[in-house]
Amino acid sequence: MSDTSTLPRPEYPRPQWVRQEWINLNGSWQFEIDHGKSGKERGYQESGHDLSGKITVPFCPESKLSGVEHKDFMAAVWYKREVSVPENWLNGRILLHFGAVDYESEVWVNGISVGKHRGGYSSFSFDITSAVSSGTNVITVYAEDDARSGRQPRGKQSGRFYSHGCDYTRTTGIWQTVWLEQVPEAYLSDMQVVPDPDNGCVHLDVKINGNAAGEQLTASANFNGKLVGNAGAIVSGPSVKLTIPLSDIHLWEVGNAQLYDLELSLQHQGQVGDDVQSYFGLRTVRLDGMAFRINGKSVFQRLVLDQGFYPDGVYTAPSDEDLRKDIEISMGLGFNGARLHEKMFEPRFLYWADRLGYLVWGEHANWGLDITGAESLASFLPEWLEGIERDFNHPALIGWCPFNETWDMDGAKQHNDVLRIVYEVTKRMDPTRPVIDTSGNFHVVTDIFDLHDYDQNPQTFRARYEAMKDGGEVYNTFPDRQKYEGQPYFISEYGGIWWNPDQKDDKAWGYGDRPLSEEAFIERYEGLTSALLDHPMMFGFCYTQLYDVEQEVNGLYTYDRRAKFDPEMIRRINSRKAAIED
């Protein structure tokens, strides 16, 4: 393992698939902005061509922590650095991993192109073995980004020069950890975990890259250091299915995250060929009438909207501890989970959610992508599927929501088949979790019917949902565009109460009228939240939002994570037993 003591974001970036032989490539890289996208023609990809500037990876060039802080649009950017590969690594395969690069990238090693990737949020890797030589090697990365094109998901990245409303500073290029890894000629490449607590076991589908026919794959599960199950199989192809019976059953629950350690070993001629450490949680999720059941128990989802932005790092948390801190802040306010909003969050965040027993919904950054035509599938679906594959095994992740608020664009309506196809493919990829086609609007086919409601008056807010308590009309924000068909129902965005008494910026933004006092804020917050907790047909809520982001000042914390109110007051309101809970 590499010495990471002086690097930014030194922790291993992929906690569910850990190897010991790796080199963290964060830190100082050469850097250059390529406004004309002419760098290839000028030979920037060649090993001997130095770039004019410096940047600190993995922070985007728009951020303070990158050392660049270039806020304007960048059509393309270049990165370059030297790396020395250990001599013994040349006996196997060498993989180059990227947590995320926004948006369309190409990578060279020693001037040789080793691969391309499109998508600003999903992780990817290239086998660079054939391009690596002994001694010093040069890695070059090129990324194009056009947040205004309508052809790429950009999420909450502003399409204007300035941040505005609920759009914020952009992210271009590398924004998650880059690392090298050594593996054998035949190695473990991926795994899907399906927990089965009712039958006292866990099912594994392990993928193998290279020819391992006839070799032995073993898997062992441990709980608190005690071996509780193991299984093995002879490899006969690129996929091996195993079931591990478990002698001890410990459920992963909200706020009580019982996790098992898992070790996979690929044996070659009686010796360990490849070894991977992972973990899993035993839990089930299912919809039952209007209830959302976790391990068979109706659990009210007290969610908060988390945008995944940081003052100095933009899309990238300054440290691993900052990721954990955001979850702990949320739980301290009485929330038990979050909508990870308009962004695929990095695996380290999901790891902390797993460790802390914190529910999350996976969502893509669909804003900015024109989905009025079927061709948008080419820009959305491949990256979304990469995200599902990457995050499938996290027990904290309890549902998928590929789209959010699919508004009309220049008068053209969404292409309904785009949402339908993405929903159906998501269900085929993961039949174990519910799927919301598009949060808020406009639903086409969905397991859950959710709405966004920013009414600031607790009385009128409560009144519009009263009829459905007794089987009456169900409130629908857009009855001409979406139809309620009896699904479980919840309000997945509400509140957004504007509170910034110390902020003098006239560009500040929030929902509705501002309360005149802290007491008025708390009264409004309690009135809105209680209306949802008291409703026997609601399985959850999601409050907007956990913390301010730049000019959007409707957070319960400030952007630099200072509490605006006594957290215990918010916790008291949120933690009250809900009508639908067991």
Buried (B, 14 or more C-beta within 10 A) or exposed (E): EBEBEEBBBBBBBBBBBBBEBBBBBBBEBBBBBBEEEEBBEEEBBBBEBEBEBEBBBBBBBBBBBBBBEBBEBBBBBBBBBEBEBEEEBBEBBBBBBBBBBBBBBBBBBBBBBBBEBBBBBBBBBBBBBEBBEEEEBBBBBBBBBBBBBBBBBBBBBBBEEEBBEBBBBBBBBBBBBBBBBBBBBBBBBBBBBBBBBEEBBBBBEBBBBBEBEEBBBBBBBBBEEEEBBBBBBEBEEBEBEBBBBBEBEBBBBBEEBBBBBBBBBBBBEEEEBBBBBBBBBBBBBEBEEBBBBBBEBBBBBBBBBBBBBBBBBBBBBBBBEBBBBBBEBBBBBBBBBBBBBBBBBBBBBBBBBBBBBBBBBBBBBBBBBBBBEEEBBEBBBBBBBBBBBBBBBBBBBBBBBBBBBBEEEEEEEBBBEBBBBBBEBBBEBBEEBBBBBBBBBBBBBBBBBBBBBBBBEBEEBBEBBEEBEEEEEBBBEEEEBBEBEEBBBBBBBBBBBBBBEEEEEEEBBBBBEBBEEBEEBBEBBBBBBBBBBBBEBBBBBBBBBBBBBBBBBBBBBBBEBEBBBEBEBBBEBBBBEBEBEE
